[in-house]
Amino acid sequence: MIVAETTDFVNLLKTYLIARGFEVSVSSSMKELERMSFADLPSLALLELSQDHSRWEKRFLADPAVSHIPVICFSTNELSDD
């Protein structure tokens, strides 16, 4: 499951994962993330850091049905030279 607002990166990542045999669900909203994570029970969640995920995270970590699912957070923001 990929949750991100950056469509170019999501499309690249989705294409890569599907080519390697993974099933991929994509969401751009936290509301859809909540529904998907508890209904689909993904093996892995990739979550863009710009998303406001604190409410989902509390519910996710408290529920033993899904709290075992690894969550990887990423950012698509460019680094500055500073």
C-alpha positions, -999 to 999 in steps of 0.1 A, spaced: 0 0 0 14 34 -10 0 66 4 14 98 -12 4 130 -29 34 130 -54 19 112 -84 52 109 -104 70 91 -76 40 69 -69 36 59 -105 73 50 -106 72 30 -74 40 13 -83 54 2 -117 86 -11 -101 67 -31 -75 41 -46 -99 69 -56 -123 84 -76 -94 51 -94 -86 37 -73 -59 0 -62 -56 -1 -25 -50 -29 -3 -36 -25 35 -39 -42 62 -18 -37 100 -18 -58 106 13 -56 96 50 -93 87 50 -88 62 23 -56 50 41 -77 41 71 -102 22 51 -76 4 31 -53 -6 59 -81 -22 80 -99 -38 50 -71 -49 27 -45 -58 54 -14 -49 34 20 -66 39 37 -32 39 27 5 40 47 32 23 37 66 37 48 100 24 59 122 53 39 152 41 7 133 49 -10 141 82 -10 106 96 -11 111 134 -47 99 139 -42 69 117 -9 61 134 -25 60 168 -53 38 157 -30 16 136 -5 10 164 -33 2 189 -50 -25 168 -33 -59 170 -49 -69 137 -27 -44 118 0 -32 142 24 -59 129 24 -43 94 57 -25 87 54 12 78 81 29 58 79 67 57 95 86 28 98 121 15 99 133 -21 111 168 -11 144 179 -26 173 186 -2 187 221 -2 224 229 -5 224 246 29 
